Amino acid sequence: MEPLLSGIRILDFTYLLPGPFATMILSDLGAEVLRVESHTRMDMARIAPPFVDEAGTVSCMHAFLNRNKRSLALDLKFPESIDIVRRLIAEQGYDVVVEQFRPGAMARLGLSYEELNKDCPGLIYCSITGYGQTGPMSTRAGHDINYLSLAGIMSYSGSKDSGPCVMGIQVADVGSGSNNAAIGILAAVISRMKTGKGQHIDVSMTDGLFPHHAVSGIGSLVGAPEPSYETEVLNGGSLYGFYETKDRRHLSFGGLEPQFLSAFLKALGLSHYLDRLLEPGITGELKERVSEVIASRDLAHWVRVFEGVDACVEPVLSVLEAVNHGHARARGMVVEVPGPGGRSIPQVAAPIRFSGYKPEYRRAGPALGQDTKDVLVSLGMSGAEIADLQSKGVVYGV
């Protein structure tokens, strides 16, 4: 089967999580991704523990985020490096660029969209930043927690007692930055197929969070009260939520519809509340009773009780419990990917299923500069030229 994105060649200047996750999505679908990374300023994802090799040199995070990609190690402060990048675009069809620097950084290197577009009118150039390419905060530093805060998400994500909660995953980085970058690039590719023209894509991780207000927050724009902690159906203001069990594990209940709520209360022995659901203040009382009942038995008991009950009830699993769950196994959510020294590494699989395509996991994230020599040779450089670039510190890994 031919890869879905066969023929799409991407130069990836990104680091850490948002950009590499976006280009991993595309590489899993068959795009050819060449990472252009610095050997003088290491990507922290490369050195983040835990490691997958005995020597402690290959980060699990890097091995996952950069699978199927190649690595070209360049110091972009050298004009020779800029020339290599421009040649890859002009001569070898790398017509998608993804970068994650603060606005203006690529322009100072001579690698702005406007400059590179001269070599390739069909260039698709995606910039991922915290606050976007324009606006008064465009050059300000930030991280996931800041973007969630500034977009209003954390004003009603948490509890009345403790306020906003710290998320366990990077919602803004991936749910906004990575996913919108991948969507934007694919949309631009489709547009280019019709028009022959590329474009600059401005992905702001903060901007990308505003649509996430779709259920509770969007009503504020038309005069509804602003949501706050535990005031909404989905944020603790109803039975929808988590309940602690006797063994200090947790059970989730998401049954919004009447049939699920009815099945839930019947399984807990609380069906007598069904006739009282419209009473003022009943939600608080019922929530306390549900909490008491669930707290009286271990999680395993409730898993058995609800196994055959269609009530939107599931246990809160640890990561290893989740990947080893029968459903995740049946869906093939863990795959073995060739790693350093021929050793395979278990990784999370690409989550989208296609009837006519199955992703190939050719290799885990490469060593820094692992493909530098092959890339330079493909540009027609001689051994002497390559050796000279390495001696100057322009390239690494040859």
C-alpha positions as CSV (number, residue, x, y, z in Angstrom):
1,M,0.0,0.0,0.0
2,E,1.4,3.4,-1.0
3,P,1.6,5.7,2.0
4,L,-1.2,8.3,2.2
5,L,1.1,11.2,2.1
6,S,3.6,9.8,-0.3
7,G,5.5,12.7,-2.0
8,I,5.1,15.1,0.8
9,R,8.6,16.2,2.0
10,I,8.9,18.2,5.2
11,L,11.8,20.1,6.7
12,D,11.1,20.1,10.4
13,F,12.8,22.8,12.5
14,T,10.8,22.1,15.6
15,Y,11.7,20.8,19.1
16,L,10.3,19.6,22.4
17,L,6.6,18.6,21.9
18,P,4.2,20.6,19.7
19,G,6.0,20.6,16.4
20,P,7.6,17.1,16.6
21,F,4.2,15.6,17.6
22,A,2.6,17.3,14.5
23,T,5.3,16.0,12.1
24,M,5.0,12.6,13.7
25,I,1.3,12.5,12.8
26,L,2.3,13.3,9.2
27,S,5.3,10.9,9.2
28,D,3.0,8.1,10.4
29,L,0.8,8.8,7.4
30,G,3.8,8.5,5.0
31,A,5.2,12.0,4.7
32,E,9.0,12.1,4.5
33,V,10.2,14.2,7.4
34,L,13.8,15.5,7.7
35,R,14.6,17.1,11.0
36,V,16.9,20.1,10.8
37,E,18.3,20.3,14.3
38,S,21.2,22.0,16.1
39,H,24.2,20.1,17.4
40,T,25.2,23.1,19.6
41,R,21.8,23.6,21.3
42,M,20.3,20.2,22.0
43,D,16.6,19.6,21.8
44,M,15.6,18.8,25.4
45,A,13.4,16.0,24.2
46,R,16.6,14.1,23.2
47,I,17.9,14.1,26.8
48,A,14.6,13.7,28.8
49,P,14.6,10.5,30.9
50,P,13.7,7.7,30.9
51,F,16.0,6.2,28.3
52,V,15.5,3.2,26.1
53,D,19.1,2.0,25.7
54,E,21.5,0.6,28.3
55,A,23.9,3.5,27.7
56,G,21.3,6.0,28.7
57,T,21.6,8.1,25.6
58,V,18.3,7.6,23.7
59,S,15.3,9.3,25.3
60,C,12.0,7.4,25.2
61,M,10.3,10.7,24.4
62,H,12.6,11.5,21.5
63,A,12.4,7.9,20.2
64,F,8.6,8.2,20.0
65,L,8.1,11.8,18.8
66,N,10.7,11.4,16.0
67,R,10.0,7.9,14.7
68,N,10.3,7.4,10.9
69,K,12.1,10.8,10.6
70,R,15.7,11.5,9.5
71,S,18.1,13.9,11.2
72,L,20.2,16.6,9.6
73,A,22.4,18.4,12.1
74,L,23.2,21.9,11.1
75,D,24.3,25.1,12.9
76,L,22.0,27.7,11.4
77,K,24.3,30.5,12.4
78,F,26.6,29.6,9.4
79,P,25.6,30.8,5.9
80,E,26.6,27.4,4.6
81,S,23.7,25.9,6.6
82,I,21.2,28.3,5.1
83,D,22.5,27.4,1.7
84,I,21.9,23.7,2.4
85,V,18.4,24.4,3.5
86,R,17.6,26.5,0.5
87,R,19.0,23.8,-1.8
88,L,16.9,21.1,-0.2
89,I,13.8,23.2,-0.9
90,A,14.8,24.2,-4.5
91,E,16.4,21.0,-5.6
92,Q,14.9,18.1,-3.6
93,G,11.3,19.1,-3.2
94,Y,11.1,19.7,0.5
95,D,8.2,22.1,0.0
96,V,6.7,22.0,3.5
97,V,8.6,23.7,6.3
98,V,7.5,23.5,10.0
99,E,9.1,25.8,12.5
100,Q,8.6,26.6,16.2
101,F,10.8,29.6,17.0
102,R,9.5,32.9,18.3
103,P,8.3,35.3,15.6
104,G,11.2,36.9,13.7
105,A,13.8,34.2,14.5
106,M,13.7,32.5,11.1
107,A,13.7,35.8,9.3
108,R,16.9,36.8,11.1
109,L,18.5,33.6,9.8
110,G,17.3,34.3,6.2
111,L,14.8,31.5,6.4
112,S,11.5,33.4,6.5
113,Y,8.5,32.3,4.5
114,E,8.9,35.4,2.2
115,E,12.5,34.5,1.5
116,L,12.1,30.8,0.9
117,N,8.9,31.4,-1.2
118,K,11.2,33.0,-3.8
119,D,12.8,29.5,-4.3
120,C,9.5,27.6,-4.1
121,P,6.2,29.4,-4.9
122,G,4.3,26.3,-3.8
123,L,6.0,26.4,-0.3
124,I,3.8,25.5,2.6
125,Y,5.3,27.1,5.7
126,C,3.8,26.4,9.2
127,S,4.8,28.4,12.2
128,I,3.8,27.1,15.6
129,T,4.0,29.5,18.6
130,G,2.3,30.2,21.9
131,Y,0.6,33.4,20.9
132,G,0.8,33.7,17.1
133,Q,2.8,35.7,14.7
134,T,1.0,39.0,15.5
135,G,-0.5,40.8,18.5
136,P,1.1,42.4,21.6
137,M,2.1,39.0,23.1
138,S,3.5,37.4,20.0
139,T,7.1,37.4,21.3
140,R,6.3,36.5,24.9
141,A,7.5,33.2,26.4
142,G,5.0,30.7,27.5
143,H,4.1,27.0,28.2
144,D,1.0,24.8,28.1
145,I,-0.3,26.0,31.5
146,N,0.0,29.7,30.4
147,Y,-1.9,29.1,27.1
148,L,-4.7,27.3,29.0
149,S,-4.9,30.1,31.5
150,L,-5.0,33.0,29.0
151,A,-7.6,31.2,26.9
152,G,-10.0,31.0,29.8
153,I,-10.0,27.2,30.0
154,M,-8.7,27.1,33.6
155,S,-11.3,29.5,34.9
156,Y,-13.7,26.6,35.1
157,S,-11.4,23.5,35.0
158,G,-10.9,22.5,38.6
159,S,-12.8,22.6,41.9
160,K,-14.4,25.2,44.1
161,D,-12.1,24.2,47.0
162,S,-8.8,24.3,45.2
163,G,-9.4,26.4,42.0
164,P,-7.7,25.4,38.7
165,C,-6.1,22.0,38.4
166,V,-2.8,21.1,36.8
167,M,-3.5,18.9,33.7
168,G,-1.7,15.6,33.5
169,I,-1.1,16.0,29.8
170,Q,-0.1,19.0,27.6
171,V,-3.5,19.9,26.3
172,A,-2.5,23.2,24.5
173,D,0.7,21.8,23.0
174,V,-0.9,18.8,21.4
175,G,-4.6,19.4,21.4
176,S,-4.1,22.8,19.9
177,G,-0.6,23.3,18.6
178,S,0.2,19.8,17.1
179,N,-3.3,19.0,15.8
180,N,-3.9,22.4,14.3
181,A,-0.5,22.3,12.6
182,A,-1.2,18.9,11.0
183,I,-4.7,20.0,10.0
184,G,-3.4,23.3,8.6
185,I,-0.6,21.7,6.6
186,L,-3.0,19.1,5.1
187,A,-5.5,21.8,4.2
188,A,-2.8,23.8,2.5
189,V,-1.6,20.8,0.6
190,I,-5.1,20.2,-0.8
191,S,-5.3,23.9,-1.7
192,R,-1.9,23.7,-3.4
193,M,-3.1,20.8,-5.5
194,K,-5.9,23.0,-6.9
195,T,-4.0,26.3,-7.2
196,G,-0.3,25.5,-7.3
197,K,0.3,28.1,-4.6
198,G,1.6,27.5,-1.0
199,Q,1.0,29.7,2.0
200,H,2.2,30.6,5.5
201,I,0.2,29.0,8.3
202,D,0.1,30.8,11.6
203,V,-0.7,28.3,14.5
204,S,-1.1,29.9,17.9
205,M,-1.5,27.4,20.7
206,T,-3.5,30.0,22.7
207,D,-5.9,30.7,19.7
208,G,-6.4,27.0,19.2
209,L,-7.9,26.6,22.7
210,F,-10.8,29.1,22.2
211,P,-12.9,26.6,20.2
212,H,-12.6,24.2,23.1
213,H,-15.1,26.4,24.9
214,A,-17.8,24.9,22.6
215,V,-19.9,23.2,25.3
216,S,-19.7,25.5,28.4
217,G,-17.9,28.7,27.6
218,I,-19.3,29.7,24.2
219,G,-22.6,30.8,25.8
220,S,-20.9,33.7,27.5
221,L,-20.6,35.4,24.1
222,V,-24.3,35.6,23.8
223,G,-25.1,36.7,27.3
224,A,-25.2,33.5,29.4
225,P,-23.4,33.5,32.8
226,E,-19.7,32.7,32.6
227,P,-18.9,29.1,33.7
228,S,-17.0,28.6,37.0
229,Y,-15.8,25.7,39.0
230,E,-18.4,22.9,39.4
231,T,-21.2,25.0,37.9
232,E,-21.6,23.1,34.6
233,V,-22.9,19.6,33.7
234,L,-19.4,18.5,32.6
235,N,-17.2,20.2,35.2
236,G,-18.5,18.9,38.5
237,G,-21.9,20.5,38.6
238,S,-23.8,17.2,38.0
239,L,-23.2,13.5,38.7
240,Y,-20.8,13.4,35.7
241,G,-17.4,13.0,37.3
242,F,-15.0,10.8,39.3
243,Y,-15.8,8.8,42.5
244,E,-13.3,7.4,44.9
245,T,-13.5,3.7,45.8
246,K,-12.7,1.9,49.1
247,D,-9.2,1.1,47.9
248,R,-8.6,4.8,46.9
249,R,-8.9,4.1,43.2
250,H,-11.5,6.0,41.1
251,L,-14.5,5.3,38.9
252,S,-15.7,7.6,36.2
253,F,-19.3,8.3,35.3
254,G,-20.3,10.1,32.1
255,G,-23.9,9.2,31.7
256,L,-25.6,12.4,30.7
257,E,-28.7,10.8,29.0
258,P,-31.6,9.6,31.1
259,Q,-31.2,5.9,30.2
260,F,-27.6,5.9,31.4
261,L,-28.3,7.8,34.6
262,S,-31.2,5.3,35.3
263,A,-28.9,2.3,34.8
264,F,-26.2,3.9,36.9
265,L,-28.5,4.6,39.9
266,K,-30.1,1.2,39.7
267,A,-26.7,-0.6,39.7
268,L,-25.8,1.4,42.9
269,G,-29.1,0.6,44.6
270,L,-30.3,4.2,44.4
271,S,-33.1,3.9,41.9
272,H,-35.5,5.5,44.4
273,Y,-33.9,8.8,43.5
274,L,-35.1,8.6,39.9
275,D,-38.5,10.2,40.9
276,R,-36.7,13.0,42.7
277,L,-34.3,14.2,40.0
278,L,-36.2,17.5,39.4
279,E,-36.3,18.5,43.1
280,P,-34.3,21.7,43.8
281,G,-30.9,20.9,45.4
282,I,-31.2,17.2,44.8
283,T,-28.0,17.0,42.8
284,G,-25.8,17.8,45.8
285,E,-27.6,15.2,48.0
286,L,-27.5,12.5,45.3
287,K,-23.9,13.1,44.6
288,E,-23.1,12.6,48.3
289,R,-25.0,9.3,48.3
290,V,-23.3,8.1,45.1
291,S,-20.0,8.9,46.6
292,E,-20.8,7.0,49.8
293,V,-22.0,3.9,48.0
294,I,-19.0,3.8,45.6
295,A,-16.6,4.4,48.5
296,S,-17.9,1.3,50.3
297,R,-16.4,-1.2,47.8
298,D,-13.1,-1.6,46.0
299,L,-12.7,-0.7,42.3
300,A,-12.6,-4.3,41.2
301,H,-16.1,-4.8,42.6
302,W,-17.5,-1.9,40.6
303,V,-15.7,-3.0,37.5
304,R,-17.6,-6.3,37.8
305,V,-20.9,-4.6,38.6
306,F,-20.8,-2.4,35.6
307,E,-19.2,-4.8,33.2
308,G,-22.6,-5.7,31.7
309,V,-24.3,-2.4,32.4
310,D,-24.6,0.2,29.7
311,A,-24.2,3.3,31.9
312,C,-21.0,5.1,30.7
313,V,-19.0,3.9,33.7
314,E,-15.3,3.0,33.5
315,P,-12.4,2.7,35.9
316,V,-9.7,5.3,36.0
317,L,-6.7,3.2,34.8
318,S,-3.0,3.8,35.2
319,V,-0.9,4.1,31.9
320,L,0.2,0.5,32.0
321,E,-3.3,-0.7,32.9
322,A,-4.6,1.3,30.0
323,V,-2.2,0.0,27.3
324,N,-2.7,-3.6,28.6
325,H,-6.5,-3.4,28.7
326,G,-8.2,-5.9,26.4
327,H,-9.7,-3.1,24.3
328,A,-6.4,-1.3,23.7
329,R,-4.8,-4.6,22.8
330,A,-7.5,-5.5,20.4
331,R,-7.1,-2.1,18.8
332,G,-3.3,-2.5,18.5
333,M,-2.5,0.6,20.4
334,V,1.1,-0.5,21.2
335,V,3.5,-1.4,18.5
336,E,7.1,-2.5,18.4
337,V,9.4,0.0,16.6
338,P,13.1,-0.8,15.7
339,G,15.4,1.2,18.0
340,P,19.1,1.6,18.5
341,G,21.2,-1.5,18.1
342,G,18.3,-3.4,16.6
343,R,16.4,-3.5,19.8
344,S,12.7,-2.9,19.5
345,I,10.9,-0.3,21.5
346,P,7.3,-0.4,22.5
347,Q,5.5,2.8,21.4
348,V,2.0,4.1,21.1
349,A,0.6,3.4,17.6
350,A,-0.9,5.9,15.2
351,P,-4.5,6.2,16.4
352,I,-6.3,6.6,13.1
353,R,-7.4,3.5,11.2
354,F,-7.7,3.5,7.4
355,S,-9.2,0.7,5.3
356,G,-6.5,1.1,2.6
357,Y,-3.4,2.1,4.6
358,K,-1.5,0.7,7.5
359,P,1.3,2.8,9.0
360,E,4.8,1.5,8.9
361,Y,7.1,2.0,11.9
362,R,10.5,1.8,10.3
363,R,12.6,3.2,13.1
364,A,12.5,5.1,16.3
365,G,13.8,8.7,16.6
366,P,17.3,8.8,15.0
367,A,20.6,9.8,16.5
368,L,21.6,13.4,16.2
369,G,22.9,13.9,12.7
370,Q,22.4,10.3,11.8
371,D,21.4,11.2,8.2
372,T,23.6,14.3,7.7
373,K,26.1,12.6,5.4
374,D,23.4,11.0,3.2
375,V,21.6,14.3,2.9
376,L,24.7,16.2,1.9
377,V,25.8,13.5,-0.6
378,S,22.3,13.7,-2.2
379,L,23.0,17.4,-2.8
380,G,26.1,16.4,-4.8
381,M,28.7,17.3,-2.2
382,S,32.1,15.6,-2.2
383,G,33.7,13.9,0.7
384,A,36.2,16.8,1.0
385,E,33.4,19.4,1.0
386,I,31.5,17.5,3.7
387,A,34.7,17.1,5.8
388,D,35.3,20.8,5.5
389,L,31.8,21.7,6.7
390,Q,32.3,19.4,9.7
391,S,35.7,20.8,10.6
392,K,34.1,24.3,10.7
393,G,31.3,23.1,12.9
394,V,28.6,23.8,10.3
395,V,27.4,20.2,10.3
396,Y,27.5,17.2,12.6
397,G,27.3,13.4,12.3
398,V,29.3,12.8,9.2
